[in-house]
């Protein structure tokens, strides 16, 4: 099993156990691949939900640039909903999991098909 496959299994486990989410493995794999090398970097592989600058980067770089959404309060609400679902007290929020949940929240899975 490759390192990426191991990470995808870890992300799927997080989605099932911490988010009570039925996992679409194909979508999770596509989102993970879309994260690029950041999934292998100890600092970049997680999202710091308590850092407003980090959440702003997620909004600008992922939601607006990657998913093509327009900047609005709905984006911030979506990010907060995903963080709530993942669990505020959970310190390790994997970037691929957060992005997967955002893709599902904003119904943009078709971009990864």
Buried (B, 14 or more C-beta within 10 A) or exposed (E): EEEEEEBBEBBBEBBEEBBEBEBBEEBBBBBBEBBEEEBEEEEEBBBBBEEEEEBEEBBEEBBBEBBEBEEEEEBBEBBEEBBEBBEEEBEEBBBBBBBBBBBBBBEBBEBBE
